[in-house]
Amino acid sequence: MSAALKYTLGRIGLFVAVLAALWLVDVDVFLKLILALAFSAALSFLLLRGWRDEMAQEMADAAERRRTEKERLRSALAGDDDQPTEGERRED
């Protein structure tokens, strides 16, 4: 399971849990939603740090792969690519 999916499901789960706990309090529904959002955000900051860091690392790795591939393609289009990479063949 990807880190982004775990983190998103964790945030939703925390929101639902806090909302369920606040449902017992006798206040306006809109206020319950706002409080649940605020409390779940604070709790996710504390409780989901590992998943958030894991998700950030996955996103950074993906951005680095895209940047590397973009540079490789640019150099290949410019004719600077002397060595074929894996999966490519030279036609002589």
Secondary structure, DSSP 8 states (H G I E B T S, - for coil): --HHHHHHHHHHHHHHHHHHHHTTS-S-HHHHHHHHHHHHHHHHHHHSHHHHHHHHHHHHHHHHHHHHHHHHHHHHHHT---S--TT-----
